[in-house]
Amino acid sequence: MLYMFCANGVEECEALITVDMLRRAGIDVTTVGVEGKTVKGAHGIDFTADALLCEITENDINSSDGVILPGGGVGTQTLADNSDVVRYTKASMDNGKLVCAICAAPSVLGRHGMLKGKKATCYPGFEGYLEECEYTGQSVNVCGNVITAKGMGCAIDFSAAIIRYFKGEEVSRKILGEIMYAGE
């Protein structure tokens, strides 16, 4: 089980493409509305989260496989300012669970000291928040239990990296083939 924290102002495709691809691969993902069950996307696309943040417990996080933070400027700021999101993400990091962030969201990890000694990437302009890590500038970066990506245009590759982490290269390629993905 992975938990994806979604705040209003989220970059919709970064959240929904990732959930879609992971579920196609048989990876259980629960979307978590940080501010309510209805998540209002950055571009006027609203969606319903599977759970509310107040319904998630420390035990849920400790028994999960990790967390995903989708980006979007406003949504990312909300994630960075939410003590539960930060606490749950830090717990995942400290317990060696997978921690994924795309676009502006790697800045949440950087601002809260979770990237020390790691390599990471993010949306251009947010590099200054990636404290104590090596900024790579890559589209997608995998460094141990941390997967980061630059932005919406990298959402498919980001998702494929998460699939590869849990299910291996063969399943990742199978899902990419099923969606007729021509890149990578």
CORDADA-V983415 format. One record per backbone hydrogen bond with DSSP energy under -1.0 kcal/mol. NH is the residue of the N-H (numbers start at 0). CO is the residue of the C=O. E is the energy in kcal/mol with one decimal. If there is no record, write none. Layout:
nh->(NH;NH)
co->(CO;CO)
e->(E;E)
This chain:
nh->(1;2;3;4;5;8;9;10;14;15;16;18;19;20;21;22;23;24;25;26;29;31;32;33;38;40;41;43;46;48;50;52;54;55;60;61;62;63;64;66;67;68;75;76;77;78;79;80;85;86;87;88;89;90;91;92;93;94;95;96;97;98;99;100;101;102;104;106;107;109;110;111;112;113;116;117;119;122;125;128;129;130;132;133;135;140;142;145;146;147;148;149;153;154;157;158;159;160;161;162;163;164;165;166;167;171;172;173;174;175;176;177;178;179;180)
co->(27;65;29;67;31;39;6;70;10;11;12;14;15;16;17;18;19;20;22;21;1;3;50;5;46;44;9;40;38;36;30;32;51;52;56;57;58;60;0;97;2;99;71;72;73;74;75;76;81;82;83;84;85;86;87;88;89;90;92;91;64;144;66;146;68;148;101;103;104;105;106;107;109;108;131;114;133;102;122;125;126;128;129;117;119;147;145;142;98;140;100;138;150;151;153;154;155;156;157;158;159;160;161;162;163;167;168;169;170;171;172;173;174;176;175)
e->(-2.3;-2.1;-2.7;-2.0;-3.1;-3.6;-1.3;-2.3;-1.4;-3.2;-2.1;-2.4;-2.6;-2.7;-2.5;-2.5;-2.1;-1.4;-1.4;-2.8;-2.8;-3.4;-3.1;-2.5;-3.4;-1.2;-2.9;-1.4;-2.1;-3.5;-1.8;-2.2;-1.8;-1.6;-2.0;-2.8;-1.8;-1.1;-3.9;-2.0;-2.5;-2.6;-3.3;-1.9;-1.9;-2.3;-2.7;-1.8;-2.5;-2.6;-2.9;-2.4;-2.8;-2.4;-2.0;-2.5;-3.3;-1.8;-1.7;-2.7;-2.3;-2.8;-2.3;-2.3;-1.9;-2.0;-1.7;-1.9;-1.7;-2.3;-3.0;-1.2;-1.6;-3.0;-2.5;-2.7;-2.3;-2.5;-2.1;-1.8;-1.8;-2.3;-1.0;-2.9;-2.7;-3.2;-3.0;-1.5;-2.2;-2.5;-1.4;-2.3;-2.6;-2.0;-2.9;-2.4;-2.6;-2.1;-1.7;-2.5;-2.8;-1.9;-1.7;-3.8;-1.3;-1.9;-2.9;-2.0;-2.5;-2.3;-2.5;-2.4;-1.7;-1.4;-2.6)
